[in-house]
Amino acid sequence: MRNGQLIVAAAIVVATVGVGATIASRVTAQTRVDPATGAPIGATRPPVVTRVPPATTVPPRRGGRVDWQGAVGGLRQSGGASDTLGANLDKGEVDATRVPILLPNDAKLTAGARIYSFGDYYTITADAPGAGISLSGTTAIIPLPASKPLKIDPVGPEGLTVQRTVDGQLASFIRYGVLYTVEIRCEKAGDLRCADDNYVLGLVGKTTTVVLGAAARAEAGLGG
């Protein structure tokens, strides 16, 4: 090889993409030769290896199946209470809700209630003297926290559970294939409504009025 001639060394770069798939590209590196000794001057640039981690697939949101036959039966049992109590809620939000809405049979509590709909999930907030009430329903499957599992007692077919929160009590149960929650939060630590689960269980007992908006009626086959 002539003195001063450039020696071109070819290197193969292999990049891993996903599982079992490879992409190969050719990269060149240049080395100058010492005219006196013929030895290469400087180190040859090493091949560059690019690794691409496997793509992470986000699992789709899973949802339960609503028992629309049971919900329609609950609507009929609610009778006029459905129209009376549901009239206090924003109609647009009610119509956008694709699950049966459950309300407590308490006109004073629902008089100033506010509903926020996210399609297959809704939440309702209401004010009581010295306390706040929250009601929600969803078909989404929500795993229980592994670090602090709830104590679930098989009370009736609805799988009722009650949990003490920082400032109140929260109860959850299944009806019509929907997960419902009823929560009370008290402003004062000594409020008896939050001291035990009697008040929240009383709320659960009267949260039986079914309201179906346009989207839910369409899902149930009743028309919009």
N, C-alpha and C positions, 0 to 999 in steps of 0.2 A: 504494500500500500504506500502511496506517495506521501512524502513529508508534508505536513500542513493540511493534508486532506481531511475533510470532515467525515467522520464515521457516523452514519445514521442508524440508530438502534430502534427497532420497533417494539412496542410494548402493547399488550392486550389488556384493556380495562374491562372488567366484568362488573356489571351492576345488577344487584338482585332486586327484582320487582315482584312483590307479592310472594306467592308460594310456587316454586318450581319453574318460574319464568326468568330468563336472563336476557340482557341486552349487552352485546359486545361492541366496543368501539376501538379504533386503532389510534394510538398516540405516539408521536415520535419524540426522541430526545437526542441531542447532539453532544458529541464528545470531541474535544480537540486533542490531537496527538503531539507529543513532545518530539520535535525533529531530531533530537540527539539520541534519545533512547527508544523512541517508538512507543513509549508508554502513554496511556491516556492521561490528559490533564483535567483535573476536576472529576467529581463523581457524576455518574450518569443519573439523570433525574429518574427517580423510581416511578413505577406505574401509579396512577391515581385510581384508587378504588372507591367507588361511590356505593353506599348501601342505602336502600330505600326501605323503611320498615313496612311490613304488610299493612294494607289499608284496613282501617278500623271501621266496621259497619255498625252504625247506630241502630239498635233494634227498634222497630216501629212501636208506636204506642198501642198497647193492647186494651181492649175494652170488653166489658161483659155484654150479655144479651138481655135486653129488657123484656120482661113478661108483660107484653102489651095487653093481653087478655085480662090479666089480673089488674092492671092499671085502669083499664076501662071499667072493670067492675068496681074498683075503688072510687072512680069518678061518679058512677051512678049512685053509690052509697053516700057520697058527699052531698049530693043533691044541691040545694040552693046555696049552701055554704061555699061551694067552689066559686060561684059567680060573685058572691058577696065579698069574700076575703081576697079573691084574685083581682077584683076591681081596684084594690088599693095599690097594686104593683104596676110598674111601667109596662104597658102592653107590648111595646117593641121588644123589650128584653124577654118577656114571657114567651112571645111568639118565636123568638130565636132559640129557645131551649128545646133540645131534642130528647129530654128525659122527663118523666113525670115529676112535677113540683109538689112537694109536700108542705103543707102549712098547718100550724097549730090552730085549733078551733077556738081562737081567742081574738075577737075583733079589736080590742084595745091594743094588743101586742102588734098586730099586723097593720094597724091604721097608718103608721108612719114608716112602714118597712120599705127597704130599698133592695132591689134585686139586680145582680150583675150576672149576665149570661155569657158563657163561652161555648155554647153549642151543647156538648155532652157533659158539661159541668156548669153548675150555677151556685151562687152563694147569696144569701139574704141576710141583711143586718137589720136589727130593730133595737130601739132604745127602751129600757125600763128604768124606773126610778133607782138611781145608784148602780145600774148594771147595764151590760150590753148583751144582746142575744144574737147568735149566729146560727143560721140553718144552711145546709148545703146538701147537694146530691151530685153524684158522678157515677159513670159506668167504668171509669178507668180503674185498672187493677193496681192497687197501692200496696207494696210490700211493707210489712211491719218492721220497725227498726230492730236490727239484730242485737245491738248493744243493750237496749232496754225494752225487752219484749213485754207486751201488754198481757195482763192476766185476763184470759177470755173464759167466761163462764157460759156454758150452754143454756142460756135462759131463753126458752121458747125457740121457735123455728127461725127467728130473725137474727140469731147470733148476737144478741145485745152485749156491748162492752162499754164500760165506764172507766174514764181515766181522770185522775186529779191533775189539773194544770197549775201553773204558777199562781193564777188569780181566779181560778174557778173550777168548773167541772165540764167534761166533754163526754158525750155518749155517741156511739155509732151503732148502726144496725143495718141489716139488709132487708129491702122490701121491693118487690117487683123486679128483682135482679139488679137493683141500684143500691149503691152504698150511700146512706144518709148519715149526717152528723147533726147533732144539736149541742150547742155550747153556750154556757153562761159565764160571763166575766164580771166580777164584782169590784167596785171601786175601793171598798173598805175591807180590810183583812178579816174583821169580825162578822161580816155579813153571813147570816145563817143560810142563805140560799146557795152559798159556795162552800160552806163548812162541810157538807156531806153531799151525797148524791140524790137526796130526796127530791129537791126541786127540779133538777135536770131530768130525773126519771118521770116526774109528773109532766114535764114538757113533752117528753117522748110519747107518753101515754095519750096525749091529746093532739099530737102531730099526725093527723089522719086524713086531713082534707086534701084531695087530689085536684091539682090544676093542670090542665093540658093546653099549651099554646098551639099556634098554627103548625110549627115544625113537629111537635110531638103528636098532634092529631094526624098529620100526614103519615108519620111512622106507624101509628096504630091502625091506619086504614080508615080513619074517620073523615078524611078530607081536611083542608087547611082552615 
